[in-house]
Amino acid sequence: MSPETLQKRIGVFGGTFDPIHIGHLILAVEARHQLQLDRVYLAPAGDPPHKQNNPISPVGHRLAMCRLAIAGDSGIDISLIDAERPGPHYTSDMLRLFRARVGAGAELFFLMGLDSLRDLPTWHEPLWLVQNCRLVALQRHDVEIDWSALEAVLPGVRERVVFLEMPEVEIASNVLRERVRAGQPIRYQVPLAVERYISEHGLYCG
């Protein structure tokens, strides 16, 4: 029996994590604490469909940075569900696989940004996501949700959303990549081990 099958409240945090940064980690830690999750899994996407026209770092680099970022934290782990299968990788497919692994008795909490929640109708099989997991969103002052419009497309979505109260850290992976390309510092915006990895492997310099 895998360790996942013993857990009843599981957070799943999908993304490219290119690179993983402090904002990602704060969200994972706060979700685990506030929702009393048994564990949070980071699930780096190997081939995200919404970024097929944008260059992303090889999944091996992104996995390595995630492992460095969570080293020593027993409450957060890495899931290879997306990284080890052919793409494109849709969130609904990933969570179906996760559901099969953890069993019907576990409750899944999918961590997402408020902007992702706003754009959920554009995702692949969004209604399946609403019906099969709780959606955990970070409150943001610069994103507004039109609940009437969202409910019209995804009935019942509002009661499936849990909002987290946490420090609002305005850090974005695309901005960090631009800063590295420009020779600007990213210290304290990513874990020190991740900063060193980026430098040692020459990521984002091209």
Secondary structure, DSSP 4 states (H G I P E B T S, - for coil): --GGGG-SEEEEEEE--TT--HHHHHHHHHHHHHHT-SEEEEEE-SS-GGGTTS----HHHHHHHHHHHHTT-TTEEE--TTTTS-S---HHHHHHHHHHHH-TTSEEEEEEEHHHHHTGGGSSSHHHHHHHSEEEEE--TT----HHHHHHHSTTTGGGEEEEP-------HHHHHHHHHTT---BTTB-HHHHHHHHHTTTT--
